[in-house]
Amino acid sequence: MFRISVPNVSSVKAGNSFLIDDIVLTEVTDAYNAQNTADANASAISTLNSTVSQQGDQLTSQGNSITKLTNDSGDD
């Protein structure tokens, strides 16, 4: 079911037909969920942190993130 609002004009009567050239329908739940996902990703990126420390010849790293962080010292 779709509801189309038409201006309250005296020439518009109940039962009149209208031609619609360009219409876009957005399911509001999908738009709301997409915005929440984008907000969560932005928050995760802004709170990302990483720590690198050296004990003798051994280099270790520790990362914390709301999403995912991969650590690599570059030595194979």
N, C-alpha and C positions, 0 to 999 in steps of 0.2 A: 504494500500500500504506500503510495506517495501522496504527499500533500503539497500542492502548489499554491502559493499565496499570490493573489492578483490585487492590484490597487483597487480601492473602493471608488470606482468610477461609475457614474450613472449609466454609461453605455454598456457596462459589463453585466450581463444577466445570467442567472443560473441556467446551466445547460448549454452555454455558449461553447464553441470549439475554439481551440488555440493551436497555432503552428509553433513548434519549438525547434529552433535551429541547432543550438549547442547546449547540451546539458551534461553536467558532471555530478555523479552521485558518489559520496564518500561514506562508507560505513563508519560511524563515529567510534565504535569500539576499537577498530583497527588503527585509526588515527591516534587515539588515546594511548594504546599499547606501544605504538611506534615512538611516541614522544617520551614515554617512561623509559623505554630501552635506551634511547639516545641520552637521556639525562643520567642514567646509571653508568653508561660508558664514559661520559664526560667526567663524572665524579671519580670513577676508577682511575682514569688517566691522571687526574690532578692529585691523587693521593699516593701515587707510585713512588717507592723509594728503594734504594739498593745500597748495600754496605759491602766494602771490600777491605779485607785485613790480611796482613802478612805475618806469619809465625816462622821465622827462620827462612828456609828456602821454599816453604809451602805457601801458596797463595790461595785463599778461599774467598768465596763470595756468598752473600745471602741476600735474597730479594724478597720483598713483601709487596703484594698487590691484591686488590680486591678481585681482579680477574686472573691473570696468569703472567708470570715472568720467567724467562729462561735465562740462566746464567752460564757463561762460557768464558774461561780464562784465555782462550785462544791457543793454548798449548795442547797438542795432540799426543 
